[in-house]
C-alpha cells in the first residue's frame, strides 16, 4: 500500500481512451487515470460525486446549463445526480477521484460502459 | 460545487507551511493543498488512509522501516494506523486527499495540530 505511484509512468502504459485505470485506493475511494479524446456520453452518477483533474492537455465538462473549461493543474467536482459530459478537443490525461462503486457511464448503458468491478488496476 | 479550482492559484494565496487548506470536498473526503518545508512530526491516523501527491518540488515520507521519495507527479497512499513523517528538504507543494475527519497530526498533539473543523477553506 505504500508503493509510490508515478502518474506519467502509469499513463504511458496504455493508449485507449475513455477507459479509466485504477492506480490507488483509499477510504473506499479509487484514484484513477484516464485518457480522454472526443466527446463522451451524457450521464450522471446517482450517489457518487466525481472529481476530474487535468494532468496533461485540456478538456471541458459540459453541464446542461453551463460548460467548465479545464487546463492542466485544474479540477472540478461534479456532484452526484448532476448530468454531465466530458469533452476533450485533443488528447487529455485526467486523474479521477471517486468512490470505488462508481460506474463510468453512471445510470446510462453505453458502448463505453465498464462495470466498476471490471476496471483494470495498473 | 461545480466551480473550477486552479491548484497553482490556490497555492499562491498563502505562504505558511504545514497548514493544509481545503480546496474541494466530495463523498465525505477533502481535497487539500499544503506547503511543506523541513521535517514534520511522526504521527499516524487511526482510521484514515491519506494520499500525498507532489505538485511542485519533492519530498519524502519516512516510515519506521523505509523511506519513499516523491517528486512532482508522484503520490503515495499511507494506510491508516501506519506511523509516518513527511519531510521536505526544500519547499514542496502537495495535494492531500483524505477523509474530512482527518486530524493533521493524527493521534499526536503538537504545535502543528489543527483540529479538522478549524481548517481554512480557500
gemmi code that builds the backbone of each chain (N, CA, C; Angstrom):
import gemmi

chains = {
    "A": [
        ("UNK", (0.832, -1.218, 0.000), (0.000, 0.000, 0.000), (0.863, 1.264, 0.000)),
        ("UNK", (2.100, 1.145, 0.449), (2.948, 2.339, 0.491), (3.894, 2.388, -0.705)),
        ("UNK", (3.445, 1.810, -1.805), (4.228, 1.901, -3.032), (4.004, 3.254, -3.694)),
        ("UNK", (5.072, 3.844, -4.174), (4.972, 5.117, -4.879), (4.334, 4.919, -6.246)),
        ("UNK", (3.502, 5.869, -6.650), (2.890, 5.840, -7.981), (3.349, 7.066, -8.753)),
        ("UNK", (3.877, 6.841, -9.948), (4.244, 7.931, -10.844), (3.159, 8.021, -11.924)),
        ("UNK", (2.455, 9.125, -11.939), (1.281, 9.242, -12.820), (1.669, 9.132, -14.297)),
        ("UNK", (2.751, 9.797, -14.700), (3.158, 9.753, -16.112), (3.524, 8.330, -16.527)),
        ("UNK", (4.157, 7.618, -15.613), (4.528, 6.230, -15.935), (3.275, 5.382, -16.122)),
        ("UNK", (2.301, 5.553, -15.254), (1.043, 4.790, -15.392), (0.362, 5.118, -16.723)),
        ("UNK", (0.353, 6.409, -17.062), (-0.322, 6.827, -18.295), (0.410, 6.346, -19.545)),
        ("UNK", (1.703, 6.077, -19.418), (2.480, 5.595, -20.569), (2.168, 4.141, -20.902)),
        ("UNK", (1.443, 3.473, -20.019), (1.208, 2.036, -20.205), (0.031, 1.699, -21.103)),
        ("UNK", (-0.750, 2.704, -21.482), (-1.924, 2.398, -22.313), (-2.235, 3.570, -23.237)),
        ("UNK", (-2.938, 3.252, -24.335), (-3.314, 4.272, -25.308), (-4.818, 4.460, -25.399)),
        ("UNK", (-5.576, 3.475, -24.953), (-7.023, 3.540, -25.166), (-7.633, 4.725, -24.424)),
        ("UNK", (-8.672, 5.266, -25.022), (-9.356, 6.417, -24.428), (-10.652, 5.969, -23.755)),
        ("UNK", (-11.053, 6.751, -22.752), (-12.327, 6.567, -22.039), (-12.379, 5.301, -21.184)),
        ("UNK", (-11.223, 4.706, -20.919), (-11.182, 3.500, -20.078), (-10.339, 3.795, -18.829)),
        ("UNK", (-10.989, 4.169, -17.722), (-10.236, 4.511, -16.509), (-9.472, 3.299, -15.979)),
        ("UNK", (-8.272, 3.566, -15.458), (-7.432, 2.540, -14.836), (-7.234, 2.912, -13.370)),
        ("UNK", (-7.367, 1.955, -12.494), (-7.195, 2.203, -11.064), (-5.710, 2.260, -10.729)),
        ("UNK", (-5.292, 3.350, -10.082), (-3.883, 3.476, -9.687), (-3.714, 3.672, -8.179)),
        ("UNK", (-4.817, 3.764, -7.448), (-4.732, 3.887, -5.999), (-6.094, 3.674, -5.366)),
        ("UNK", (-6.080, 3.266, -4.099), (-7.336, 3.024, -3.386), (-7.156, 3.474, -1.941)),
        ("UNK", (-8.103, 4.258, -1.450), (-8.058, 4.693, -0.049), (-9.438, 5.079, 0.420)),
        ("UNK", (-9.766, 4.653, 1.619), (-11.031, 5.034, 2.247), (-12.247, 4.753, 1.363)),
        ("UNK", (-12.211, 3.649, 0.655), (-13.348, 3.285, -0.195), (-13.420, 4.061, -1.497)),
        ("UNK", (-12.388, 4.856, -1.767), (-12.335, 5.661, -2.993), (-11.238, 5.104, -3.890)),
        ("UNK", (-11.413, 5.317, -5.199), (-10.348, 4.974, -6.129), (-9.708, 6.245, -6.691)),
        ("UNK", (-8.416, 6.166, -6.923), (-7.700, 7.130, -7.743), (-7.516, 6.444, -9.090)),
        ("UNK", (-7.937, 7.124, -10.163), (-7.856, 6.527, -11.497), (-7.169, 7.503, -12.437)),
        ("UNK", (-6.552, 6.965, -13.473), (-6.098, 7.804, -14.576), (-6.840, 7.351, -15.826)),
        ("UNK", (-7.054, 8.312, -16.713), (-7.818, 8.018, -17.921), (-7.376, 8.977, -19.023)),
        ("UNK", (-7.464, 8.515, -20.258), (-7.203, 9.383, -21.410), (-8.529, 9.696, -22.087)),
        ("UNK", (-8.732, 10.961, -22.345), (-9.960, 11.413, -22.996), (-9.604, 11.983, -24.364)),
        ("UNK", (-10.424, 11.679, -25.358), (-10.305, 12.379, -26.641), (-11.657, 12.286, -27.338)),
        ("UNK", (-12.211, 13.452, -27.670), (-13.537, 13.496, -28.276), (-14.594, 13.792, -27.233)),
        ("UNK", (-15.819, 13.403, -27.547), (-16.954, 13.683, -26.658), (-17.451, 12.374, -26.059)),
        ("UNK", (-17.686, 12.391, -24.778), (-18.187, 11.214, -24.059), (-19.713, 11.222, -24.115)),
        ("UNK", (-20.315, 10.355, -23.348), (-21.773, 10.252, -23.321), (-22.314, 11.061, -22.131)),
        ("UNK", (-23.440, 11.710, -22.333), (-24.112, 12.391, -21.221), (-24.521, 11.346, -20.182)),
        ("UNK", (-24.224, 11.626, -18.918), (-24.602, 10.686, -17.858), (-24.572, 11.383, -16.498)),
        ("UNK", (-25.060, 10.663, -15.510), (-24.976, 11.149, -14.122), (-24.758, 9.954, -13.223)),
        ("UNK", (-24.199, 10.214, -12.057), (-23.983, 9.171, -11.052), (-24.990, 9.412, -9.932)),
        ("UNK", (-25.761, 8.390, -9.592), (-26.856, 8.603, -8.641), (-26.327, 8.975, -7.260)),
        ("UNK", (-25.237, 8.332, -6.840), (-24.771, 8.506, -5.458), (-23.368, 9.093, -5.344)),
        ("UNK", (-22.596, 9.077, -6.400), (-21.171, 9.391, -6.279), (-20.833, 10.777, -6.836)),
        ("UNK", (-20.146, 11.576, -6.017), (-19.505, 12.794, -6.516), (-18.223, 12.363, -7.242)),
        ("UNK", (-17.826, 13.140, -8.232), (-16.716, 12.718, -9.083), (-15.784, 13.906, -9.336)),
        ("UNK", (-14.508, 13.679, -9.141), (-13.518, 14.741, -9.358), (-12.717, 14.463, -10.616)),
        ("UNK", (-12.594, 15.460, -11.471), (-11.778, 15.405, -12.686), (-10.645, 16.400, -12.538)),
        ("UNK", (-9.409, 15.929, -12.608), (-8.243, 16.822, -12.544), (-7.400, 16.607, -13.791)),
        ("UNK", (-7.107, 17.677, -14.507), (-6.352, 17.554, -15.750), (-4.856, 17.486, -15.453)),
        ("UNK", (-4.215, 16.432, -15.953), (-2.769, 16.230, -15.772), (-1.991, 16.701, -16.992)),
        ("UNK", (-2.557, 16.509, -18.162), (-1.943, 16.965, -19.418), (-3.056, 17.346, -20.383)),
        ("UNK", (-2.842, 18.430, -21.133), (-3.830, 18.844, -22.122), (-4.931, 19.684, -21.505)),
        ("UNK", (-6.087, 19.617, -22.130), (-7.223, 20.380, -21.617), (-8.502, 19.642, -21.976)),
        ("UNK", (-9.552, 19.962, -21.298), (-10.848, 19.331, -21.545), (-11.930, 20.283, -21.076)),
        ("UNK", (-13.149, 19.878, -21.284), (-14.251, 20.632, -20.683), (-15.275, 19.658, -20.136)),
        ("UNK", (-15.988, 20.110, -19.127), (-17.130, 19.358, -18.631), (-18.365, 20.155, -19.017)),
        ("UNK", (-19.209, 19.551, -19.822), (-20.461, 20.196, -20.189), (-21.532, 19.781, -19.189)),
        ("UNK", (-22.245, 20.783, -18.697), (-23.452, 20.551, -17.902), (-24.620, 21.030, -18.748)),
        ("UNK", (-25.819, 20.738, -18.334), (-26.968, 21.141, -19.150), (-27.106, 22.656, -19.211)),
        ("UNK", (-26.578, 23.354, -18.210), (-26.753, 24.814, -18.157), (-25.447, 25.604, -18.183)),
        ("UNK", (-24.310, 24.933, -18.260), (-23.036, 25.654, -18.325), (-21.942, 24.699, -18.793)),
        ("UNK", (-20.795, 25.270, -19.141), (-19.631, 24.472, -19.522), (-18.435, 24.980, -18.737)),
        ("UNK", (-17.649, 24.072, -18.196), (-16.442, 24.451, -17.464), (-15.228, 23.939, -18.217)),
        ("UNK", (-14.334, 24.858, -18.572), (-13.101, 24.524, -19.283), (-12.007, 24.233, -18.268)),
        ("UNK", (-11.276, 23.174, -18.470), (-10.212, 22.788, -17.541), (-8.887, 22.642, -18.281)),
        ("UNK", (-7.852, 23.235, -17.717), (-6.490, 23.062, -18.233), (-5.676, 22.276, -17.214)),
        ("UNK", (-4.447, 21.963, -17.577), (-3.534, 21.248, -16.689), (-3.451, 21.949, -15.328)),
        ("UNK", (-3.577, 21.182, -14.264), (-3.494, 21.752, -12.924), (-4.811, 22.280, -12.402)),
        ("UNK", (-5.886, 21.987, -13.118), (-7.214, 22.437, -12.676), (-8.125, 21.228, -12.470)),
        ("UNK", (-9.075, 21.380, -11.533), (-10.033, 20.304, -11.329), (-11.422, 20.849, -11.091)),
        ("UNK", (-12.386, 19.965, -11.254), (-13.766, 20.276, -10.908), (-14.370, 19.043, -10.238)),
        ("UNK", (-15.281, 19.296, -9.317), (-16.010, 18.209, -8.662), (-17.452, 18.242, -9.166)),
        ("UNK", (-17.885, 17.130, -9.752), (-19.259, 17.028, -10.257), (-20.095, 16.341, -9.181)),
        ("UNK", (-21.056, 17.050, -8.608), (-21.868, 16.435, -7.543), (-22.719, 15.285, -8.085)),
        ("UNK", (-23.014, 14.339, -7.223), (-23.873, 13.221, -7.635), (-25.232, 13.756, -8.099)),
        ("UNK", (-25.782, 13.072, -9.064), (-27.094, 13.451, -9.578), (-27.060, 14.467, -10.696)),
        ("UNK", (-25.914, 15.084, -10.920), (-25.820, 16.155, -11.921), (-25.355, 15.577, -13.258)),
        ("UNK", (-26.168, 15.783, -14.267), (-25.845, 15.272, -15.598), (-24.657, 16.034, -16.177)),
        ("UNK", (-23.728, 15.297, -16.787), (-22.536, 15.949, -17.320), (-21.982, 15.141, -18.487)),
        ("UNK", (-21.147, 15.813, -19.263), (-20.499, 15.168, -20.403), (-19.073, 15.695, -20.537)),
        ("UNK", (-18.072, 14.852, -20.313), (-16.685, 15.266, -20.548), (-16.406, 15.319, -22.052)),
        ("UNK", (-15.707, 16.353, -22.466), (-15.310, 16.513, -23.864), (-13.858, 16.974, -23.896)),
        ("UNK", (-13.051, 16.311, -24.723), (-11.651, 16.718, -24.876), (-11.398, 16.992, -26.348)),
        ("UNK", (-11.141, 18.238, -26.713), (-10.918, 18.578, -28.126), (-9.667, 17.894, -28.683)),
        ("UNK", (-8.671, 17.700, -27.788), (-7.476, 16.915, -28.151), (-7.243, 15.931, -27.016)),
        ("UNK", (-6.274, 15.054, -27.198), (-5.971, 14.073, -26.159), (-5.672, 14.762, -24.820)),
        ("UNK", (-6.341, 14.326, -23.772), (-6.106, 14.863, -22.428), (-5.870, 13.702, -21.471)),
        ("UNK", (-4.960, 13.924, -20.522), (-4.711, 12.946, -19.451), (-5.381, 13.475, -18.187)),
        ("UNK", (-6.180, 12.643, -17.563), (-7.035, 13.110, -16.472), (-6.938, 12.159, -15.289)),
        ("UNK", (-6.941, 12.731, -14.101), (-6.997, 11.951, -12.871), (-8.418, 12.029, -12.318)),
        ("UNK", (-8.940, 10.893, -11.902), (-10.280, 10.836, -11.311), (-10.174, 10.397, -9.857)),
        ("UNK", (-10.939, 11.038, -9.003), (-11.122, 10.583, -7.618), (-12.596, 10.303, -7.452)),
        ("UNK", (-12.953, 9.126, -7.038), (-14.375, 8.831, -6.894), (-14.545, 7.547, -6.101)),
        ("UNK", (-15.723, 7.320, -5.553), (-15.937, 6.083, -4.792), (-15.698, 4.846, -5.644)),
        ("UNK", (-15.256, 3.798, -4.990), (-14.952, 2.546, -5.685), (-16.167, 2.001, -6.429)),
        ("UNK", (-17.343, 2.389, -5.998), (-18.584, 1.903, -6.614), (-18.940, 2.607, -7.918)),
        ("UNK", (-18.188, 3.635, -8.290), (-18.599, 4.474, -9.424), (-18.554, 3.712, -10.748)),
        ("UNK", (-19.647, 3.754, -11.482), (-19.756, 3.141, -12.814), (-19.472, 4.249, -13.820)),
        ("UNK", (-18.612, 3.958, -14.807), (-18.088, 5.068, -15.623), (-19.167, 5.837, -16.380)),
        ("UNK", (-20.203, 5.161, -16.823), (-21.273, 5.882, -17.522), (-22.494, 6.095, -16.621)),
        ("UNK", (-22.289, 5.961, -15.325), (-23.375, 6.253, -14.390), (-24.587, 5.386, -14.639)),
        ("UNK", (-25.748, 6.024, -14.709), (-27.005, 5.297, -14.866), (-27.304, 4.958, -16.319)),
        ("UNK", (-26.394, 5.359, -17.223), (-26.604, 5.140, -18.659), (-25.873, 3.863, -19.090)),
        ("UNK", (-26.476, 3.116, -19.986), (-25.785, 1.991, -20.614), (-25.308, 2.422, -21.995)),
        ("UNK", (-24.051, 2.135, -22.292), (-23.432, 2.683, -23.495), (-22.272, 1.763, -23.871)),
        ("UNK", (-21.801, 1.894, -25.112), (-20.620, 1.123, -25.528), (-19.437, 1.359, -24.598)),
        ("UNK", (-19.357, 2.540, -24.006), (-18.241, 2.868, -23.108), (-18.384, 2.237, -21.719)),
        ("UNK", (-19.548, 1.706, -21.419), (-19.784, 1.225, -20.056), (-18.834, 0.092, -19.669)),
        ("UNK", (-18.202, 0.252, -18.500), (-17.416, -0.829, -17.885), (-17.887, -0.913, -16.441)),
        ("UNK", (-18.291, -2.082, -16.015), (-18.735, -2.207, -14.628), (-17.555, -1.955, -13.690)),
        ("UNK", (-17.837, -1.360, -12.537), (-16.769, -0.950, -11.611), (-15.837, -2.118, -11.275)),
        ("UNK", (-16.425, -3.303, -11.119), (-15.604, -4.452, -10.708), (-14.732, -4.991, -11.838)),
        ("UNK", (-14.943, -4.489, -13.058), (-14.145, -4.958, -14.187), (-13.016, -4.005, -14.561)),
        ("UNK", (-12.867, -2.914, -13.830), (-11.800, -1.956, -14.147), (-10.426, -2.569, -13.896)),
        ("UNK", (-9.506, -2.232, -14.768), (-8.130, -2.723, -14.645), (-7.353, -1.914, -13.609)),
        ("UNK", (-6.506, -2.602, -12.865), (-5.572, -1.917, -11.942), (-4.203, -1.895, -12.587)),
        ("UNK", (-3.603, -0.719, -12.605), (-2.251, -0.606, -13.170), (-1.213, -0.557, -12.054)),
    ],
    "B": [
        ("UNK", (-20.719, 24.002, -6.263), (-19.933, 22.761, -6.255), (-19.240, 22.506, -7.590)),
        ("UNK", (-19.755, 23.092, -8.652), (-19.123, 22.846, -9.949), (-18.194, 23.996, -10.344)),
        ("UNK", (-17.638, 24.652, -9.344), (-16.663, 25.700, -9.615), (-15.302, 25.068, -9.916)),
        ("UNK", (-14.638, 25.607, -10.917), (-13.301, 25.119, -11.259), (-12.285, 25.553, -10.207)),
        ("UNK", (-11.343, 24.684, -9.894), (-10.267, 25.015, -8.957), (-8.934, 24.941, -9.700)),
        ("UNK", (-8.158, 26.007, -9.619), (-6.809, 26.018, -10.170), (-5.833, 25.862, -9.000)),
        ("UNK", (-5.106, 24.760, -8.990), (-4.266, 24.440, -7.833), (-3.178, 25.488, -7.605)),
        ("UNK", (-2.526, 25.933, -8.667), (-1.453, 26.928, -8.510), (-2.005, 28.235, -7.941)),
        ("UNK", (-3.193, 28.595, -8.375), (-3.804, 29.834, -7.854), (-4.086, 29.693, -6.364)),
        ("UNK", (-4.614, 28.559, -5.973), (-4.885, 28.344, -4.535), (-3.586, 28.407, -3.737)),
        ("UNK", (-2.538, 27.780, -4.265), (-1.266, 27.751, -3.540), (-0.607, 29.130, -3.467)),
        ("UNK", (-0.959, 30.007, -4.404), (-0.367, 31.359, -4.397), (-0.961, 32.231, -3.288)),
        ("UNK", (-2.020, 31.750, -2.657), (-2.719, 32.595, -1.685), (-2.132, 32.539, -0.283)),
        ("UNK", (-1.164, 31.650, -0.052), (-0.617, 31.553, 1.303), (0.841, 31.117, 1.250)),
        ("UNK", (1.561, 31.455, 2.318), (2.979, 31.102, 2.418), (3.251, 30.117, 3.549)),
        ("UNK", (2.373, 30.036, 4.518), (2.661, 29.225, 5.704), (2.814, 27.745, 5.331)),
        ("UNK", (3.682, 27.101, 6.085), (3.939, 25.679, 5.840), (3.210, 24.823, 6.884)),
        ("UNK", (2.911, 23.599, 6.479), (2.298, 22.586, 7.354), (0.873, 22.903, 7.763)),
        ("UNK", (0.221, 23.814, 7.039), (-1.176, 24.147, 7.359), (-2.042, 23.838, 6.139)),
        ("UNK", (-2.659, 22.672, 6.110), (-3.460, 22.299, 4.942), (-4.668, 23.216, 4.766)),
        ("UNK", (-5.000, 23.492, 3.513), (-6.166, 24.313, 3.171), (-7.116, 23.455, 2.344)),
        ("UNK", (-8.383, 23.511, 2.652), (-9.379, 22.724, 1.918), (-9.710, 23.407, 0.594)),
        ("UNK", (-9.587, 22.670, -0.505), (-9.914, 23.237, -1.821), (-11.008, 22.438, -2.537)),
        ("UNK", (-11.466, 21.369, -1.938), (-12.546, 20.597, -2.549), (-13.099, 19.583, -1.568)),
        ("UNK", (-14.341, 19.194, -1.783), (-14.979, 18.219, -0.895), (-15.868, 17.317, -1.736)),
        ("UNK", (-15.732, 16.015, -1.541), (-16.586, 15.069, -2.257), (-16.656, 13.758, -1.499)),
        ("UNK", (-17.837, 13.205, -1.420), (-18.039, 11.880, -0.822), (-17.431, 11.769, 0.584)),
        ("UNK", (-17.538, 12.840, 1.363), (-17.003, 12.819, 2.724), (-15.501, 12.955, 2.811)),
        ("UNK", (-14.866, 13.226, 1.680), (-13.420, 13.382, 1.621), (-13.092, 14.851, 1.328)),
        ("UNK", (-11.922, 15.284, 1.782), (-11.435, 16.611, 1.418), (-10.258, 16.494, 0.458)),
        ("UNK", (-10.199, 17.437, -0.473), (-9.009, 17.700, -1.264), (-8.362, 18.923, -0.623)),
        ("UNK", (-7.083, 18.807, -0.283), (-6.386, 19.908, 0.386), (-5.093, 20.203, -0.354)),
        ("UNK", (-4.631, 21.431, -0.235), (-3.272, 21.760, -0.664), (-2.505, 22.223, 0.560)),
        ("UNK", (-1.200, 21.966, 0.538), (-0.367, 22.307, 1.692), (1.059, 22.554, 1.202)),
        ("UNK", (1.771, 23.416, 1.911), (3.195, 23.631, 1.638), (4.002, 22.980, 2.753)),
        ("UNK", (4.986, 22.224, 2.353), (5.855, 21.530, 3.312), (7.262, 22.100, 3.179)),
        ("UNK", (7.918, 22.294, 4.291), (9.356, 22.598, 4.275), (9.930, 22.186, 5.621)),
        ("UNK", (10.941, 21.313, 5.576), (11.537, 20.808, 6.805), (10.942, 19.442, 7.157)),
        ("UNK", (11.031, 19.109, 8.427), (10.558, 17.799, 8.882), (9.318, 17.976, 9.761)),
        ("UNK", (8.329, 17.171, 9.517), (7.090, 17.218, 10.283), (7.220, 16.318, 11.508)),
        ("UNK", (6.138, 16.108, 12.188), (6.132, 15.279, 13.393), (5.710, 13.840, 13.015)),
        ("UNK", (6.325, 12.867, 13.635), (5.892, 11.479, 13.454), (4.469, 11.334, 13.970)),
        ("UNK", (3.618, 10.699, 13.189), (2.222, 10.519, 13.615), (1.563, 9.411, 12.801)),
        ("UNK", (0.377, 9.038, 13.234), (-0.441, 8.089, 12.468), (-1.900, 8.494, 12.621)),
        ("UNK", (-2.693, 8.052, 11.664), (-4.133, 8.307, 11.713), (-4.821, 6.983, 12.012)),
        ("UNK", (-5.652, 6.985, 13.042), (-6.218, 5.714, 13.489), (-7.130, 5.092, 12.430)),
        ("UNK", (-7.935, 5.931, 11.765), (-8.957, 5.403, 10.859), (-8.794, 5.822, 9.400)),
        ("UNK", (-7.990, 6.848, 9.143), (-7.988, 7.445, 7.807), (-6.732, 7.096, 7.009)),
        ("UNK", (-6.942, 6.596, 5.792), (-5.859, 6.492, 4.821), (-5.626, 7.902, 4.257)),
        ("UNK", (-4.384, 8.171, 3.878), (-4.032, 9.540, 3.489), (-3.185, 9.495, 2.213)),
        ("UNK", (-3.547, 10.329, 1.253), (-2.799, 10.384, -0.006), (-2.009, 11.681, -0.094)),
        ("UNK", (-0.732, 11.568, -0.421), (0.164, 12.710, -0.640), (0.567, 12.708, -2.110)),
        ("UNK", (0.256, 13.780, -2.822), (0.678, 13.907, -4.221), (1.495, 15.189, -4.374)),
        ("UNK", (2.683, 15.067, -4.932), (3.560, 16.238, -5.068), (3.179, 17.027, -6.322)),
        ("UNK", (2.904, 18.320, -6.127), (2.555, 19.223, -7.232), (3.760, 20.029, -7.696)),
        ("UNK", (4.615, 20.403, -6.760), (5.853, 21.130, -7.068), (6.909, 20.707, -6.061)),
        ("UNK", (8.154, 20.569, -6.548), (9.251, 20.232, -5.655), (9.328, 18.727, -5.401)),
        ("UNK", (9.852, 18.381, -4.252), (9.973, 16.972, -3.907), (9.899, 16.833, -2.392)),
        ("UNK", (9.627, 15.657, -1.944), (9.508, 15.392, -0.511), (9.769, 13.914, -0.293)),
        ("UNK", (9.780, 13.530, 0.962), (9.826, 12.101, 1.242), (8.862, 11.807, 2.383)),
        ("UNK", (8.378, 10.575, 2.392), (7.600, 10.091, 3.526), (8.472, 9.060, 4.221)),
        ("UNK", (8.790, 9.330, 5.450), (9.552, 8.371, 6.248), (8.580, 7.466, 6.987)),
        ("UNK", (8.823, 6.182, 6.886), (8.131, 5.185, 7.703), (9.167, 4.611, 8.655)),
        ("UNK", (8.731, 3.849, 9.632), (9.696, 3.328, 10.602), (10.671, 2.347, 9.961)),
        ("UNK", (10.257, 1.733, 8.837), (11.114, 0.714, 8.228), (11.529, 1.021, 6.788)),
        ("UNK", (11.112, 2.167, 6.257), (11.522, 2.533, 4.898), (11.243, 4.009, 4.662)),
        ("UNK", (11.793, 4.521, 3.577), (11.541, 5.916, 3.188), (11.153, 5.922, 1.720)),
        ("UNK", (10.118, 6.689, 1.388), (9.692, 6.806, -0.003), (9.906, 8.243, -0.460)),
        ("UNK", (10.688, 8.401, -1.534), (10.975, 9.713, -2.106), (9.930, 10.026, -3.170)),
        ("UNK", (9.399, 11.217, -3.137), (8.365, 11.623, -4.084), (8.773, 12.891, -4.820)),
        ("UNK", (8.627, 12.871, -6.137), (8.850, 14.061, -6.955), (7.519, 14.500, -7.547)),
        ("UNK", (7.549, 15.616, -8.243), (6.355, 16.157, -8.893), (5.684, 15.079, -9.754)),
        ("UNK", (4.390, 14.926, -9.609), (3.657, 13.948, -10.403), (3.642, 12.562, -9.796)),
        ("UNK", (4.099, 12.453, -8.553), (4.104, 11.157, -7.873), (3.265, 11.231, -6.606)),
        ("UNK", (2.679, 10.094, -6.242), (1.918, 10.073, -4.993), (2.141, 8.772, -4.248)),
        ("UNK", (1.795, 8.820, -2.961), (1.799, 7.622, -2.139), (0.555, 7.656, -1.256)),
        ("UNK", (0.030, 6.494, -0.955), (-1.101, 6.380, -0.036), (-0.593, 5.749, 1.252)),
        ("UNK", (-0.766, 6.464, 2.361), (-0.346, 5.961, 3.663), (-1.570, 5.325, 4.323)),
        ("UNK", (-1.521, 4.023, 4.562), (-2.695, 3.369, 5.160), (-2.912, 3.832, 6.606)),
        ("UNK", (-4.151, 3.797, 7.048), (-4.448, 4.167, 8.436), (-3.656, 3.258, 9.378)),
        ("UNK", (-3.272, 3.839, 10.508), (-2.552, 3.068, 11.511), (-1.050, 3.047, 11.332)),
        ("UNK", (-0.566, 3.478, 10.181), (0.868, 3.387, 9.882), (1.566, 4.706, 10.239)),
        ("UNK", (2.543, 4.611, 11.132), (3.271, 5.797, 11.550), (4.116, 6.332, 10.395)),
        ("UNK", (4.102, 7.645, 10.238), (4.841, 8.246, 9.125), (5.248, 9.669, 9.475)),
        ("UNK", (6.223, 10.156, 8.733), (6.694, 11.534, 8.921), (7.026, 12.132, 7.567)),
        ("UNK", (6.276, 13.157, 7.130), (6.626, 13.858, 5.897), (7.836, 14.758, 6.141)),
        ("UNK", (8.756, 14.760, 5.179), (9.947, 15.609, 5.239), (10.151, 16.227, 3.851)),
        ("UNK", (10.367, 17.544, 3.826), (10.648, 18.221, 2.550), (11.975, 18.960, 2.686)),
        ("UNK", (12.988, 18.526, 1.957), (14.295, 19.177, 2.068), (14.251, 20.635, 1.607)),
        ("UNK", (13.383, 20.911, 0.638), (13.118, 22.288, 0.198), (11.602, 22.436, 0.140)),
        ("UNK", (11.167, 23.649, -0.121), (9.729, 23.906, -0.187), (9.057, 22.988, -1.223)),
        ("UNK", (7.997, 22.322, -0.807), (7.236, 21.451, -1.710), (5.754, 21.806, -1.616)),
        ("UNK", (5.086, 21.737, -2.759), (3.631, 21.935, -2.809), (2.986, 20.565, -2.968)),
        ("UNK", (2.030, 20.280, -2.100), (1.493, 18.922, -2.021), (-0.025, 18.956, -2.003)),
        ("UNK", (-0.627, 17.992, -2.682), (-2.067, 17.796, -2.637), (-2.363, 16.623, -1.707)),
        ("UNK", (-3.330, 16.801, -0.838), (-3.752, 15.740, 0.078), (-5.179, 15.333, -0.268)),
        ("UNK", (-5.434, 14.057, -0.176), (-6.798, 13.554, -0.363), (-7.051, 12.636, 0.810)),
        ("UNK", (-8.046, 12.969, 1.621), (-8.258, 12.205, 2.850), (-9.655, 12.490, 3.386)),
        ("UNK", (-10.151, 11.640, 4.290), (-11.486, 11.869, 4.836), (-11.578, 13.220, 5.555)),
        ("UNK", (-12.761, 13.808, 5.536), (-12.982, 15.106, 6.165), (-12.647, 15.079, 7.649)),
        ("UNK", (-12.674, 13.912, 8.253), (-12.403, 13.780, 9.682), (-10.914, 13.796, 10.024)),
        ("UNK", (-10.033, 13.796, 9.036), (-8.599, 13.618, 9.296), (-8.003, 14.794, 10.083)),
        ("UNK", (-7.333, 14.483, 11.170), (-6.642, 15.479, 12.006), (-5.188, 15.488, 11.546)),
        ("UNK", (-4.627, 16.666, 11.321), (-3.334, 16.738, 10.612), (-2.195, 16.000, 11.314)),
        ("UNK", (-2.194, 16.011, 12.648), (-1.133, 15.276, 13.349), (-1.640, 13.951, 13.918)),
        ("UNK", (-2.779, 13.489, 13.402), (-3.290, 12.175, 13.801), (-3.542, 12.107, 15.292)),
        ("UNK", (-3.034, 11.062, 15.901), (-3.271, 10.825, 17.330), (-2.278, 11.594, 18.209)),
        ("UNK", (-1.374, 12.347, 17.580), (-0.353, 13.102, 18.327), (-0.824, 14.538, 18.533)),
        ("UNK", (-0.544, 15.099, 19.709), (-0.759, 16.532, 19.921), (0.574, 17.255, 19.765)),
        ("UNK", (0.561, 18.348, 18.999), (1.812, 19.009, 18.624), (1.487, 20.470, 18.304)),
        ("UNK", (2.517, 21.301, 18.263), (2.304, 22.699, 17.855), (1.637, 22.787, 16.481)),
        ("UNK", (1.882, 21.803, 15.629), (1.302, 21.820, 14.281), (-0.169, 21.396, 14.265)),
        ("UNK", (-0.675, 20.872, 15.356), (-2.040, 20.330, 15.346), (-3.079, 21.406, 15.034)),
        ("UNK", (-3.946, 21.083, 14.099), (-5.135, 21.903, 13.821), (-6.315, 20.937, 13.765)),
        ("UNK", (-7.330, 21.190, 14.537), (-8.491, 20.294, 14.513), (-9.152, 20.376, 13.135)),
        ("UNK", (-9.694, 19.249, 12.680), (-10.255, 19.164, 11.319), (-11.284, 20.267, 11.070)),
        ("UNK", (-12.096, 20.580, 12.091), (-13.171, 21.565, 11.892), (-12.645, 22.998, 11.833)),
        ("UNK", (-11.356, 23.184, 12.152), (-10.778, 24.533, 12.120), (-9.987, 24.813, 10.846)),
        ("UNK", (-9.930, 23.869, 9.938), (-9.161, 24.072, 8.701), (-9.810, 25.154, 7.843)),
        ("UNK", (-8.967, 25.948, 7.206), (-9.449, 27.018, 6.332), (-9.832, 26.459, 4.959)),
        ("UNK", (-10.897, 27.016, 4.397), (-11.267, 26.689, 3.011), (-10.822, 27.824, 2.113)),
        ("UNK", (-10.138, 27.473, 1.038), (-9.697, 28.515, 0.093), (-10.607, 28.543, -1.123)),
    ],
}
model = gemmi.Model(1)
for chain_id, residues in chains.items():
    chain = gemmi.Chain(chain_id)
    for i, (resn, *xyz) in enumerate(residues, 1):
        res = gemmi.Residue()
        res.name, res.seqid = resn, gemmi.SeqId(i, " ")
        for name, pos in zip(("N", "CA", "C"), xyz):
            atom = gemmi.Atom()
            atom.name, atom.element = name, gemmi.Element(name[0])
            atom.pos, atom.b_iso = gemmi.Position(*pos), 0.0
            res.add_atom(atom)
        chain.add_residue(res)
    model.add_chain(chain)
structure = gemmi.Structure()
structure.add_model(model)
structure.setup_entities()
